Amino acid sequence: MTDIRFRSDVTVELVKASATDSDVATAARVSTIGGSHEEVVDLEKDEGLINFLMRDRHGSPFEHTSFTFYVEAPLFVAREHMRHRVGHSYNEESGRYKELQPVFYVPAADRPLIQVGKPGAYEFEAGSAVTALYTRCTLEQSYVDSYEAYAALIRNDVAREVARMALPVGIFTSYYVTCNARSLMHFLGLRTKSVIAAFPSFPQREIEMVAEKMEDRFAELMPITYAAFNKSGRVAP
């Protein structure tokens, strides 16, 4: 029997970045004083300019930055992530060219499971311990069965691109995503819940887990821009 792994977490690693608050301010100043990229950075002036840009929705200066992340997440999360197309670039592992590993997502013990309310106006409740156990056991058995079917097809010389049809969306995939600060802020505004957000968002918990890890690195690298983003109600400029 195949050794199948179950995970309740996601992986998000910052591979590389060219992203500072001064990058935004420098790009913006070319509009009024010309190229100034060789001048000494003045964070106090940059902060005032960045807050102005965020407040008045002058978004293009935030595009002159770059973040590349490596992500490991279940397939259904990757598909939600890839709905973000403007300012994002992706490369994902291919089930046509490689045999996919038996790693599957199961909800953590504290993940709410019961949907209450109607579409567009619902919340989630924890559910009972019995419901949580039933959910986990059912998913795990389903994953075992589906991966055994996938492996059997491959053993019988069925092409990987056909055999993968047996696999569920809970299987883990890996991909690189590159975005700029403006597109990242738009992603965060939609895929996280925050009490300070000007517009409410209702992301699925699993993609919010990815977004939270990306947000941590954004906050570290661009603290002035990040603070201005929060001050503006988490609305991308």
N, C-alpha and C positions, 0 to 999 in steps of 0.2 A: 504493500500500500504506500502511496506517495506521502511524504512528510509535508503536511500542510500547516502553514503558519497563519495565525489570526492576530490582527493588530487593531487597536482602538485609537491609534494616534496617527499623525501625518509627519512627514519630514519636509522642512523648508530650509534650504541653505542658501545664503548669499554667496554666489560664485565670484562675482566681481561687480564693481560699481564705479561710476564716474558721476558723483552727485554730491554737491555741497550747496549750502545756501548762497554762497558767493557766485556760483555758476548762474543762478537765477538773476541775481542783481546785475551781474556783468552783462548778461544777455539783454536785460531790460534797458540798461543805460545807453546801449548803442543807438536807441531811438532818439536820444536827445543830445548826447555829447560825443557820439562816435565810439570807435573801438577803444576799450579801456582795460583789456585783459592783462596788461602788464602793471597796472597800478596796484599799490598795497591794499590788501583787503581791509575794509573798515566795517566790522560787524554791526556797529551801532547804526550806521547809515543804511547798511543792507537790511537791517530789521525793519526800519521805517518804510523802505521801498517795498519790501516783500509784503508787509501788511497792507500797503496801498494796492499792490497788484492783486492780492487775494480779495480784498474788500470790493474793488471795482471790477473784478472778473477779467483782468488782463492775463489770460492764461498761457499764451505762447512762450514767455520766458521760462516757465517751469518745464517745458519740453526739452530744454538743452541739458538734460541729465539722463543718466542711464543706470538701471539696476538689472542684473541677471540673476535669477533664482533657479535653483534645482529643487524640484518638488517630487515627492513620492506620496501619492494619494489614491484612493479608490477611483475607479473609472468614472463613476457618476459625478465626482467632484471635478475631475479634469474637464468633463463636458460642460459643467457650469462655468468653470474658469474660462474656457475657450469661447464662451459667449462674449467675452470682453475682447473686441477686435481692434478698435481704434487705439493706436499707441502701444499695442502689445504684439509680440512675435513669439511663436511657439515651435518647439521641436519635441516630439514625443516618441517613446520607444514603439516599435512596430511589431504587432502580432503576425504580420505577414512574413517577416524576415527572421524572427527569433522565437524560440519556445518560451511562452510566458511562465513566470515563476508562480508557484502555488501559495501566494500570499493574499489574504482576504481581510476585509474590514468587518468588524463587529462593533456595535455601539458599546461605549463604556457604561459602567454601572450607573453613572449619574446622568446619562443622556435621556431626556424626556421622550416618551414613546407614544403617548396617547394624544391624538389631535382632537381638540374641542372647539366647536364653532363651524362656521360655513367658510367656503373658499373666499380668500381676500380679507377675512376677519376672524381668524382663528388663533388659538394659542396651543401650547403643548404642555401636558402634565406628565409627571413621572410615571404613573402606573404602578401596579403592585410588584412585589418581588417575584411573584409567580409569573407575571407578564414578562418581566425582564429575563427570567431564566428561560421561559418558553421561546422568546424572541431569539436569544443567543443560540440555544440548542437547534432551533429550526434553521437559522441561517447557517450554522456550522455544518449541519448535515447536508443542506442544499449545496454548499460549497464543495464538500467532499464528493458528492455524487457528480456534480458538474465537472470538476477537475478530473475525476476518474474517466468520465466520458471523453473529455478533451485528450487525455493521455492515450486512451485506447484508440482513438481515431488516428493520432500521430503514429502509434505503433503499427497501425495497419496501412501506413504509407499515404494517408490522407494529407493533403497540403495543409500547412499551418494556417493559411488564410481561410480555409474552410473549417478546420477543426476548432478554431477560436469561436465559432458561432455557438458552441456549447457553453461558453463561459458567461457568468453573470456580471452585472455592473459593479459588484462589490469587490472584484479583483483589483489589486493594486497595479497602477501604471506609474511611469516616471517620465518627467518632461522638464525641459528648460523653458522659462518664460523671461523675456526681456521687456521692460517697460520704462517709461519716463515718470517723473514725479507727478505730472498732471494726470496721466492715465492711471497711475497707482492710486492717487487720491480719489479718482472717480470709482475705482474698484472698491476701495475701502468704504466709501460712502454707501455703496450698495450691499456690500457683503459683510458688514459688521453692524451690530446693534449698539447704540450709544444713547445715553440720556441727554447728551448735549447736541445731538444731531437735529438740524433744522427740519429734516424730513425723515419720518420713521422708515426703517428698513426691517425686513423680516427674512434674513438669510437662513438657509439650511445650516444647521450647526456645523456640519463637516467642512463646508467651504469657509465658514467663519473661522475655523481652526487654522486653515491655511492663511487667511487674511490677517489674523492676529499676529502670526509669526512674521509676515512681511511687514506689518505695521511697526513691529519692534525695531527692525533694521532701518526703516525709513526714519523713525524718531531719533535713532542714534546718529545717522549720517546727516540729517537736515533738520536740526532741532528748531530753528527759527521758522522754517516753512511749515513744519509739523504743528507748531504752536499756533501759527496763523490759520492753518487748516481747521483746527479745533475751534478757534475763536470765531471762525466764519460759519460755524454750525456743521462742520464736516462736509461742506459742499465744495467740490472741485471747481477751480476758476475756469 
